[in-house]
Amino acid sequence: MPVASVFRAAPFRAGVRSPFLPESGVLALVAMLVVAGVAGAVPPLAVVALAGAAGSTLAGVRLSRLATGTDVPSGDGGRLARRRAARPRRAAALLHGAVVAAGLTAAVLPLASVSHRPAAALIGLVGTAALFAGGLSSLPRPPRPPWRVRLLRVLDAAPPGVWLVLVAWLLLPYAGAAPSVRLIAAVALSMLAVDALLVLTGAHRAGGGSRCRAGASAILFALVLLAVLPAAPAAGRVALLAVGPLVAGVLLVAAGMRRVVRSGPEPEARAARVWPLVVVPAVAVVLAVVHQLHAGLLLDHTSVLLALAAVPPLVARELVRGAAAPDPTRPTSAPPGPEPVTVEGRGPDGRAGLLRALAAGPDHGALLVVDLHLTELSGVALRDDVAAEAVRRARAVAADDEVFDLAGSGLAVVTGAGPMLAYALGSRLITELRRPYEVAGAVLRSRPSVGLAELAPGRPEDVLRQADLARRRAAQLGRERVEWYDAYLEEQLVRRLDLERELPGAVARGELDLVYQPVVDLADRSPVGTEALLRWRSPVLGTVFPAELLPVAEDLDMVGELGVWVLDRACRQLAHWSGGGRRLWMSINVTTRELTSPDFVPRTAAVLDAYGVGPDQLVVEVAEPRVGAELSTVVARLAGLRSMGIRTALDDFRAAHASLAQLRRLPIDLLKVGPESVVASGDPAGPLLDVVVTVADRLGLEVVAEGLESAHQVDGAQRAGCRYGQGFELARPATAERVEAYFEEFPSTSR
């Protein structure tokens, strides 16, 4: 076939061809055409025609080779094998015709007159849809799930579908179109978009048949858009929205058909991805409403009704999931009379029993993994007694669900309830399981954490792993809470594990660094001091900031080690700057745990003596939100520092009643106020900073306004009476060399 030679992949190296090079070339060409169309250099319909022709030509070549058998592995077989091989080839031929019809439809539109464009697009749409229907019906399909599962899938897809109908109703230019035609077009576009999302995120998304179906939906979406837009004279560049679905659809159909012919049956089902079906329509609705309001248009009655129409499917979905019938293999009521308590899935078979239940259970509902957090418990017998009691309580709460003891690590519950009811079940489990346990004459308390993961077709191990990750997140956030699994959660936990693995030894490897942010006098904008800010320059994780670093260091009990390094490096840098004749202060941040350690005050004095730095040049900052827990010890340590001449500061001051009440007790010299209290005069919240400055003056404190990121905030801080300021608007954090160069611009810093 001569045309095929045009799209043969150029070799990356001798004898090796890349199957992705032609697609990359087509996509690059399409991108340039779209840019030209947006810039007005090429008419929008011409861009659609050229892009559709390029994509359809490449996809047509791929499909024609599959239909004729020139791109299919050869093999021997009898009549039955030949019939099986002919079925995918027949599907490839029909899909080839559909792709060509779509490309021809896009190519004809610029040539047709304005009055005939809707008819031409509609004819092409009908023909393409008919060919797709024949081709997709010839492809192998995964087994159909039970009717109840299919109903739940429809209810899951209904709210996103309604939201996309609303988006199409608001955004597409339907000038001169009747409301009924406008609504029909919006519904058609929504159904095709939701179908593509369902297929690309479903359990069988990796299969060739699913890719073909998703590509067909995208192509039909583009053709429906083209059939509607030409009827509106002001459509203009909106037609460019059809380029992406059209080109991606034809390439996806070709790739999916190739996978069908070469790979055979559908691959094993995976866990469905839920978030795209929720996030994409929700974001689209928000953008559409914002665009409508920005254009000065109010929502009409149809828009309001469409927004409300998403509520009934949500309610129906929860009702259907909540009405799940209990497993008929389990008794619905206990037999009369006393019976010894047995724990389902007990001992080494607990996890295995749970995995079997997940594999044999429905593909809807949720898995709850519970950790009791009984840290003070010791002894195998005691652990067994507490586990048995916990399972009894869990079964009393989840009477219609399966409860499994995970042999010392907690328990698990498999429920058929929907997300809302599953979350409520987790909250009830926490309430019941945290009641005291009376074991062997002792009273033990628990702070359970619950992780939730939605059941979906796929490997049971993946569902259990997801629920356990959510459980770990709940424990990290303070326990006695329920957390759902999502992909972002997994990224956070993986990141946390990487931090815990790499942080030990970071000091010895020389990976820590300090940057310095100047503090300036707001009267003349000259620097009076700097704040040392810790950075971890990890070759594996990149730059890690204190907000992410310090919680990990506290869990690893490394805060003291990091604090020693920061104090030593900051004092050494301060001694270097002081040797040049500058009289500046250096602020260091300390945690409450570090400040309350018995050796903090003498260790700080020893470092100052070692570098010959005056005590009044060092400022020790402690964050105000963490002071309250150990107020008496913090007061004693701050007083010890001030007795040596070291200045102290209260960071992150919140101008609340409790903060103002304890301010008098703290022996501090500087008060650092955040940007939320820094406003210009005339603002309704303006007097707040004035009150803080007035109180500070009466207590003999200097106020530093930090986090100043605009001239508006700097002006507000200066008007309120703040003497010092710190923030990006005044000076950004930088390395010691850059800060030293900044100091050279202010001779007043030297004496």
C-alpha positions in Angstrom: 0.0 0.0 0.0 1.8 3.2 -1.2 0.3 5.5 1.3 1.6 3.4 4.2 5.1 4.2 3.3 4.6 7.8 4.2 3.7 7.0 7.8 6.4 4.4 8.4 8.4 5.2 11.5 11.9 6.4 11.0 14.4 4.3 13.0 15.9 5.6 16.2 18.8 3.2 15.5 19.6 0.6 13.0 16.9 -2.0 12.6 14.5 -0.5 15.2 11.3 1.4 14.3 9.2 3.4 16.8 5.5 3.0 16.5 4.9 6.4 18.1 6.8 8.6 15.6 3.9 9.0 13.1 1.5 9.8 15.8 3.9 12.4 17.3 4.3 14.0 13.9 0.5 14.3 13.5 0.0 15.7 16.9 2.7 18.3 16.4 1.1 19.3 13.1 -2.3 19.5 14.7 -0.9 21.7 17.5 0.6 24.1 15.0 -2.7 24.3 13.1 -4.6 25.0 16.3 -2.2 27.8 17.2 -2.6 29.3 13.8 -6.4 29.1 14.1 -6.4 30.8 17.5 -4.1 33.5 16.1 -6.5 34.0 13.2 -4.0 33.0 10.5 -6.1 30.1 9.3 -10.0 29.9 9.3 -11.2 27.6 12.2 -13.1 25.2 9.9 -10.0 24.9 7.7 -8.0 23.9 10.9 -10.7 21.3 11.6 -10.5 20.0 8.1 -6.7 19.7 7.9 -6.4 18.2 11.4 -9.1 15.7 10.8 -7.6 14.7 7.5 -4.2 14.2 9.0 -5.4 12.1 11.9 -7.9 10.1 9.8 -5.3 9.3 7.2 -2.9 7.9 9.7 -5.6 6.0 11.6 -7.1 4.8 8.3 -3.7 3.3 7.2 -3.4 1.5 10.5 -6.9 0.1 10.4 -6.7 -0.9 6.7 -3.6 -3.0 7.4 -5.4 -4.7 10.3 -8.5 -5.3 8.2 -6.6 -6.8 5.3 -4.4 -8.9 7.6 -1.1 -7.3 6.5 -0.3 -6.2 10.0 -1.6 -9.3 11.9 0.7 -12.0 13.2 0.3 -15.2 11.1 -0.4 -18.5 12.6 -1.9 -21.9 11.7 -5.4 -23.0 12.7 -8.5 -24.6 11.6 -11.9 -23.3 10.5 -12.8 -22.1 14.0 -9.6 -20.3 14.4 -10.1 -18.6 11.0 -13.6 -17.5 12.0 -12.3 -16.0 15.2 -9.6 -14.2 13.3 -12.1 -12.9 10.8 -14.3 -11.2 13.4 -11.7 -8.6 14.5 -10.7 -8.0 10.9 -14.4 -7.3 10.1 -14.5 -4.9 13.0 -11.3 -3.2 11.8 -12.9 -2.8 8.3 -16.0 -1.1 9.8 -14.0 1.1 12.1 -11.8 2.0 9.1 -14.9 3.2 7.3 -16.1 5.2 10.3 -12.7 6.9 10.7 -12.6 7.8 7.0 -16.2 9.1 7.2 -15.3 11.3 10.1 -12.3 12.7 8.2 -14.4 13.3 5.1 -17.1 15.1 7.1 -14.5 17.4 8.7 -12.9 18.1 5.2 -16.3 18.9 3.5 -17.4 21.5 6.0 -15.2 24.4 4.7 -16.3 23.7 1.2 -20.0 23.8 1.9 -22.0 27.0 2.1 -23.1 28.3 5.5 -26.7 27.1 4.9 -25.7 23.6 4.0 -23.0 23.0 6.7 -25.4 21.7 9.4 -26.9 19.2 6.9 -23.5 18.0 5.8 -22.3 17.6 9.4 -25.4 15.8 10.3 -25.2 13.3 7.4 -21.5 12.6 8.3 -22.5 12.2 11.9 -25.2 9.6 11.1 -23.0 7.6 8.7 -20.0 7.6 11.1 -22.3 6.5 14.0 -23.7 3.6 12.0 -20.3 2.4 11.0 -19.1 2.6 14.6 -22.1 0.7 15.9 -21.3 -2.2 13.5 -17.6 -2.2 14.2 -17.9 -2.0 18.0 -20.5 -4.7 18.1 -18.0 -7.1 16.5 -15.4 -6.5 19.2 -15.0 -8.9 22.2 -16.7 -7.5 25.3 -16.1 -8.2 29.0 -18.8 -10.2 30.8 -21.8 -8.1 31.7 -22.1 -7.4 35.5 -25.4 -8.0 37.4 -28.3 -5.6 36.8 -27.8 -3.9 40.2 -24.1 -3.1 39.4 -25.2 -1.7 36.0 -27.8 0.4 37.7 -25.2 1.8 40.1 -22.9 2.7 37.2 -25.8 4.6 35.6 -26.5 6.4 38.8 -22.8 7.2 39.2 -22.6 8.6 35.7 -25.9 10.6 35.9 -24.6 13.6 38.1 -21.5 14.2 35.9 -23.6 13.9 32.8 -26.1 16.5 34.1 -23.2 18.8 35.0 -21.8 18.5 31.5 -25.2 19.2 30.0 -25.2 22.4 32.0 -21.7 23.3 30.7 -22.8 22.8 27.1 -25.9 24.8 27.7 -24.0 27.7 29.0 -20.9 27.8 26.8 -21.8 26.8 23.3 -23.0 29.7 21.0 -26.5 28.7 19.9 -27.4 31.9 18.1 -30.9 31.6 16.5 -31.3 27.9 17.7 -34.6 26.8 19.3 -34.3 25.9 23.0 -35.3 22.3 22.2 -32.5 21.9 19.7 -30.1 23.6 22.1 -31.0 21.1 24.8 -30.8 18.1 22.6 -27.3 19.1 21.4 -26.2 19.7 25.0 -27.5 16.3 26.1 -25.8 14.5 23.1 -22.5 16.1 23.9 -22.8 15.3 27.5 -23.6 11.6 26.9 -20.7 11.2 24.6 -18.3 12.9 27.0 -19.4 10.9 30.0 -19.2 7.7 28.0 -15.6 8.5 27.0 -14.8 9.2 30.7 -16.4 6.0 31.9 -14.5 3.9 29.4 -11.1 5.6 30.0 -11.5 5.2 33.8 -13.3 1.9 34.0 -12.1 -1.5 35.1 -11.3 -2.6 31.5 -9.7 0.7 30.4 -6.5 -1.1 29.4 -8.3 -3.3 26.8 -8.4 -2.6 23.1 -12.1 -2.7 22.9 -12.5 -0.1 25.6 -10.0 2.2 23.8 -12.0 1.8 20.6 -15.2 2.7 22.3 -13.6 5.8 24.0 -12.2 6.9 20.6 -15.6 6.5 19.0 -17.3 8.6 21.7 -14.7 11.3 21.2 -15.1 11.4 17.4 -18.9 11.5 17.7 -18.6 14.3 20.3 -16.5 16.3 17.8 -19.0 15.7 15.0 -22.0 16.7 17.1 -20.2 19.9 18.0 -19.6 20.6 14.3 -23.2 19.8 13.5 -24.4 22.4 16.0 -21.9 25.2 15.6 -22.2 25.9 11.9 -25.8 26.9 12.6 -24.5 29.8 14.7 -22.9 32.6 12.6 -20.9 33.7 15.6 -19.5 30.3 16.4 -16.0 31.3 15.1 -13.1 29.9 17.0 -15.4 27.7 19.1 -15.1 25.2 16.2 -11.5 24.6 17.3 -12.8 22.7 20.3 -13.7 19.9 18.0 -10.0 19.4 16.9 -8.8 17.7 20.0 -11.6 15.1 20.4 -11.5 14.4 16.6 -7.8 13.7 16.3 -7.4 12.0 19.6 -10.4 9.8 18.8 -9.2 8.5 15.5 -5.8 7.7 16.9 -7.3 6.0 19.9 -9.5 3.8 17.7 -6.5 2.7 15.6 -4.4 2.0 18.7 -7.3 0.1 20.4 -8.0 -2.0 17.3 -4.3 -2.9 17.0 -4.4 -4.1 20.6 -7.5 -6.2 20.0 -6.0 -8.0 17.0 -2.6 -8.6 18.5 -3.4 -9.2 22.2 -6.6 -11.2 21.9 -9.0 -11.2 24.9 -9.6 -8.3 27.2 -7.0 -8.0 30.0 -7.9 -8.6 33.6 -10.1 -6.0 35.3 -8.4 -3.2 37.3 -9.6 -0.9 40.0 -11.7 1.8 38.5 -10.6 5.4 38.7 -13.3 7.5 40.3 -11.8 10.9 40.6 -11.8 12.0 36.9 -15.5 11.3 36.6 -16.0 13.7 39.6 -13.3 16.3 39.1 -13.6 17.0 35.4 -17.3 17.8 35.2 -17.2 19.7 38.5 -14.3 21.9 37.3 -16.0 22.4 34.0 -19.2 23.6 35.7 -17.3 26.1 37.9 -15.5 27.5 34.8 -18.7 27.7 32.8 -20.6 29.6 35.6 -17.6 31.9 36.1 -17.5 32.6 32.4 -21.2 33.3 32.3 -21.0 35.7 35.2 -17.9 37.4 33.8 -19.8 38.1 30.6 -22.6 39.8 32.6 -25.2 37.1 32.0 -27.4 35.6 34.6 -28.3 32.0 34.8 -31.7 31.2 33.2 -34.4 28.9 34.5 -33.1 26.0 32.4 -29.6 26.3 33.9 -31.0 26.3 37.5 -33.2 23.2 36.7 -30.2 21.4 35.2 -28.1 22.2 38.3 -30.9 20.8 40.6 -31.3 17.8 38.3 -28.0 16.3 39.6 -29.5 15.9 43.1 -32.0 13.1 42.5 -29.4 10.7 41.0 -27.1 11.3 44.0 -29.9 10.4 46.5 -31.0 7.4 44.4 -27.4 6.1 44.3 -27.1 6.2 48.1 -30.5 4.6 48.5 -29.6 1.7 46.1 -26.2 1.2 47.8 -27.7 1.4 51.2 -30.3 -1.2 50.4 -27.7 -3.8 49.6 -28.9 -7.3 50.6 -26.8 -9.1 53.1 -24.7 -12.0 52.0 -27.0 -15.1 51.8 -24.2 -17.4 52.9 -24.1 -15.8 56.3 -26.9 -16.2 58.9 -29.1 -13.2 59.5 -29.6 -13.9 63.1 -27.7 -15.8 65.8 -29.0 -19.1 67.0 -30.8 -19.1 70.4 -28.8 -19.9 73.5 -25.3 -19.0 74.6 -22.5 -19.7 72.1 -18.8 -19.2 72.4 -17.6 -16.1 70.5 -15.5 -16.9 67.4 -13.5 -14.4 65.5 -13.9 -14.5 61.7 -10.6 -14.6 59.9 -8.7 -15.1 63.2 -5.0 -15.7 63.4 -2.7 -16.2 60.4 -5.7 -16.7 58.1 -7.2 -13.3 58.9 -5.6 -11.4 56.0 -6.2 -14.4 53.6 -9.8 -14.6 54.6 -10.3 -10.9 54.0 -8.7 -11.1 50.6 -11.0 -14.1 49.7 -14.0 -12.0 50.8 -12.9 -9.1 48.7 -12.3 -11.3 45.6 -15.7 -13.0 45.9 -17.7 -10.0 47.1 -19.4 -7.3 45.0 -17.6 -4.6 43.1 -19.4 -1.8 45.1 -19.2 -0.8 48.7 -16.2 0.0 50.9 -13.5 -1.6 52.9 -12.7 -0.2 56.4 -9.4 -1.0 58.0 -9.2 -0.1 61.8 -6.1 0.2 63.9 -6.8 0.3 67.7 -3.5 1.9 68.7 -3.1 0.0 72.0 0.5 0.9 72.5 0.6 0.0 76.2 -0.6 -3.5 75.7 1.8 -6.4 76.2 1.4 -10.2 76.2 -0.1 -12.4 73.5 -3.1 -13.4 75.7 -4.0 -9.8 76.5 -3.8 -8.9 72.8 -6.1 -11.8 71.9 -8.6 -10.8 74.6 -8.7 -7.2 73.4 -8.9 -8.2 69.7 -11.9 -10.5 70.5 -13.6 -7.7 72.4 -13.0 -5.2 69.6 -14.4 -7.7 67.0 -17.5 -8.2 69.2 -18.1 -4.4 69.4 -17.5 -4.0 65.6 -20.0 -6.8 64.8 -22.5 -5.1 67.1 -22.1 -1.8 65.1 -21.8 -3.4 61.6 -24.4 -6.2 62.1 -25.0 -6.7 58.3 -21.4 -6.5 57.3 -18.3 -8.8 57.4 -15.8 -8.2 60.2 -12.3 -9.7 60.1 -9.6 -9.7 62.8 -6.2 -8.9 61.3 -4.2 -10.7 63.9 -2.9 -8.0 66.1 -2.8 -5.1 63.7 -6.5 -4.2 64.0 -9.6 -5.3 62.2 -11.4 -4.8 58.9 -15.0 -4.4 57.8 -16.3 -5.1 54.3 -19.6 -3.3 53.7 -21.9 -2.9 50.7 -22.9 0.6 51.8 -22.2 3.7 49.7 -19.6 6.3 50.5 -21.7 8.4 52.9 -23.0 5.4 54.8 -19.6 3.8 54.9 -18.1 7.0 56.4 -20.9 7.1 59.0 -20.1 3.5 59.8 -16.5 4.4 60.4 -17.5 7.2 62.8 -19.7 4.8 64.7 -16.8 2.3 64.9 -14.5 4.9 66.4 -17.1 5.8 69.0 -17.6 2.2 70.0 -14.0 1.0 69.9 -12.5 3.8 71.9 -14.5 2.9 75.0 -12.2 1.5 77.7 -11.3 -2.2 77.7 -11.2 -4.1 81.0 -8.7 -6.9 80.6 -7.0 -8.9 83.3 -7.9 -6.4 86.0 -6.5 -3.4 84.0 -8.4 -0.7 82.1 -6.9 0.0 78.6 -7.9 2.8 76.3 -7.8 3.0 72.6 -7.5 5.8 70.0 -8.6 4.0 66.8 -7.9 5.2 63.3 -10.1 4.1 60.3 -9.0 4.0 56.7 -11.7 3.8 53.9 -11.3 2.5 50.3 -14.0 2.1 47.8 -14.5 -1.5 46.4 -13.9 -1.8 42.7 -13.2 -4.6 40.2 -9.5 -5.6 40.3 -7.0 -7.1 42.7 -8.1 -7.4 46.3 -4.6 -6.6 47.4 -4.9 -3.1 45.9 -8.1 -2.3 47.8 -6.5 -3.5 51.0 -3.4 -1.4 50.4 -5.4 1.7 49.6 -7.5 1.3 52.8 -4.3 0.7 54.9 -2.7 3.9 53.4 -5.8 5.9 54.4 -5.6 4.3 57.9 -2.0 5.5 58.2 -3.0 9.0 57.1 -5.7 9.0 59.8 -3.1 8.0 62.4 -0.7 10.8 61.2 -3.4 13.4 61.5 -4.1 12.7 65.2 -6.0 9.4 65.3 -9.7 9.0 66.2 -10.7 10.0 62.7 -11.8 8.5 59.4 -9.9 9.1 56.2 -10.8 8.2 52.6 -8.2 6.9 50.2 -7.4 9.0 47.1 -4.4 9.2 44.7 -3.2 12.5 46.3 -3.2 10.8 49.6 -1.0 8.0 48.3 1.4 10.6 46.9 1.6 12.3 50.3 2.3 9.0 52.1 5.0 8.0 49.6 6.5 11.4 50.0 6.5 11.0 53.8 8.1 7.6 53.6 10.8 9.0 51.3 11.4 11.8 53.8 11.7 9.4 56.7 14.1 7.3 54.7 16.4 10.1 53.5 16.5 12.5 56.5 18.7 10.4 58.8 22.2 11.2 57.9 21.4 14.4 56.1 23.5 16.4 58.5 26.5 14.1 58.1 26.1 14.2 54.3 26.2 18.0 54.3 22.8 18.4 52.7 21.4 21.1 55.0 21.6 24.7 54.1 20.5 28.1 55.5 19.1 31.0 53.6 18.7 34.4 55.2 15.8 36.9 55.0 16.6 40.5 56.1 14.4 42.3 58.6 14.3 46.0 57.8 13.4 49.3 59.6 10.2 50.5 58.0 11.2 54.1 58.5 14.2 54.1 56.1 14.1 50.5 54.7 17.6 49.8 56.0 18.3 46.2 57.3 18.6 45.7 61.0 18.8 41.9 61.1 18.2 38.6 59.4 16.2 35.4 60.0 18.0 32.1 59.3 15.7 29.7 57.4 16.5 26.0 57.1 16.5 24.3 53.8 17.3 20.6 53.1 18.9 20.3 49.6 18.3 16.6 49.1 19.8 15.1 45.9 16.9 12.6 45.8 13.9 14.7 47.0 14.9 18.2 45.9 14.6 21.2 48.2 12.6 20.5 51.3 11.2 23.4 53.4 10.7 23.5 57.2 6.9 23.0 57.0 7.5 19.6 55.5 10.8 18.8 57.2 10.1 19.5 60.9 7.1 17.2 61.4 9.2 14.3 60.0 12.2 15.4 62.2 9.9 15.4 65.3 8.6 11.9 64.5 12.2 10.7 64.1 13.4 12.5 67.2 15.9 14.5 65.1 14.8 18.0 66.1 17.7 18.4 68.5 20.3 17.4 65.9 18.9 19.8 63.4 18.7 22.6 66.0 22.3 22.2 66.9 23.4 22.5 63.3 21.2 25.5 62.7 22.5 27.4 65.8 26.1 26.6 64.9 25.8 27.7 61.3 23.8 30.8 62.0 26.2 32.0 64.7 29.2 31.3 62.5 27.6 33.4 59.7 26.7 36.2 62.2 30.3 36.3 63.4 31.5 36.7 59.8 29.2 39.6 59.1 30.1 41.2 62.5 33.8 41.0 61.6 33.0 43.4 58.7 31.8 46.0 61.0 28.1 45.4 60.7 25.8 45.5 63.7 22.9 43.1 62.9 20.9 40.6 64.8 20.3 37.0 63.7 17.0 35.2 64.4 16.8 31.4 64.6 13.6 29.4 65.0 13.3 26.8 67.6 10.5 24.3 68.3 8.9 23.9 71.7 10.5 20.5 72.2 14.0 21.9 71.5 13.5 24.9 73.7 12.3 22.9 76.7 15.3 20.5 76.6 17.4 21.0 79.7 20.7 21.7 77.9 19.3 24.3 75.4 20.3 27.5 77.4 23.9 26.4 78.2 24.4 25.0 74.8 23.4 28.3 73.2 25.8 30.2 75.5 28.6 27.9 74.5 28.1 28.5 70.8 28.0 32.3 71.3 31.3 32.1 73.2 32.9 29.9 70.6 32.3 32.4 67.8 32.6 35.6 69.8 29.1 36.8 69.1 27.4 39.2 71.5 24.3 37.7 73.2 22.2 40.7 72.1 22.9 39.9 68.5 21.0 36.6 68.7 17.2 36.3 68.7 15.5 33.1 69.6 12.0 32.7 68.1 9.4 30.3 69.3 6.0 29.9 67.5 3.1 31.1 69.5 0.6 28.3 68.6 2.8 25.7 70.3 3.6 27.6 73.5 0.4 26.9 75.4 1.0 23.2 75.9 4.1 23.7 78.0 3.8 27.3 79.0 5.5 27.2 82.3 8.6 25.4 80.9 8.8 27.8 77.9 8.6 30.8 80.3 11.5 29.4 82.3 13.7 28.8 79.3 13.0 32.2 77.8 13.8 33.8 81.1 17.1 32.0 81.2 18.0 33.2 77.7 17.1 36.8 78.6 19.2 36.7 81.7 22.2 36.0 79.5 21.4 39.0 77.2 19.9 36.9 74.4 16.8 38.5 72.9 13.6 36.4 72.5 10.7 36.7 70.1 7.2 35.2 69.8 6.5 34.2 66.2 3.2 33.6 64.4 1.3 35.7 66.9 -2.4 35.4 66.6 -4.2 38.5 68.0 -6.9 36.4 69.8 -8.1 36.8 73.3 -6.1 33.8 74.7 -2.9 35.0 73.0 -3.3 38.5 74.4 -3.9 37.0 77.9 -0.7 35.0 77.9 1.4 37.6 76.3 2.0 39.3 79.7 3.5 36.1 81.1 6.1 35.5 78.3 9.5 37.1 78.8 10.0 38.2 75.2 11.5 41.3 73.4 10.0 41.0 69.9 6.5 40.2 68.7 6.1 39.0 65.1 2.7 39.5 63.6 1.5 37.6 60.5 0.1 39.2 57.3 -3.5 38.3 58.2 -3.4 41.2 60.8 -1.5 43.6 58.5 -4.0 45.8 56.6 -4.0 49.4 55.5 -5.9 52.1 57.3 -9.6 52.3 56.3 -10.0 48.6 56.1 -12.7 47.2 58.5 -10.0 45.0 60.2 -7.5 47.8 60.4 -7.9 48.5 64.2 -6.7 44.9 64.9 -3.0 45.6 64.3 -3.3 49.0 66.0 -4.5 47.1 69.2 -1.5 44.7 69.0 1.0 47.6 68.6 -0.6 49.5 71.5 -0.4 46.4 73.8 3.2 45.7 72.7 4.2 49.3 73.5 2.8 49.1 77.0 4.7 45.8 77.5 7.9 47.3 76.1 8.0 45.0 73.0 9.0 45.8 69.5 6.6 44.6 66.7 7.9 43.0 63.5 5.3 42.7 60.7 6.2 39.6 58.8 4.9 38.1 55.5 4.7 41.5 53.8 4.2 40.6 50.1 2.7 43.8 48.7 3.2 47.6 49.1 -0.4 47.7 50.4 0.7 45.5 53.4 3.9 47.5 54.0 1.9 50.7 54.1 -0.6 49.2 56.5 2.1 48.0 58.9 3.8 51.3 58.9 0.6 53.3 59.5 -0.2 50.9 62.4 3.1 51.8 64.2 5.2 48.7 63.4 8.9 49.6 63.6 10.2 46.6 61.7 9.0 44.6 58.7 9.9 41.4 56.9 8.6 39.9 53.6 9.0 39.4 49.9 8.1 43.0 49.2 11.1 44.2 51.2 13.7 41.5 50.7 13.5 37.8 49.7 15.3 35.0 51.4 18.7 34.4 49.8 22.1 32.8 50.3 24.6 34.4 52.5 26.6 35.8 49.6 23.5 37.5 48.1 22.4 38.9 51.4 25.9 40.3 52.0 25.7 42.1 48.6 22.4 43.5 49.7 23.9 44.8 52.8 26.5 46.7 50.8 23.8 49.0 49.5 23.2 50.3 53.0 26.3 51.8 54.6 24.3 52.5 57.8 24.5 48.8 58.7 28.2 49.3 59.4 29.7 51.1 62.4 
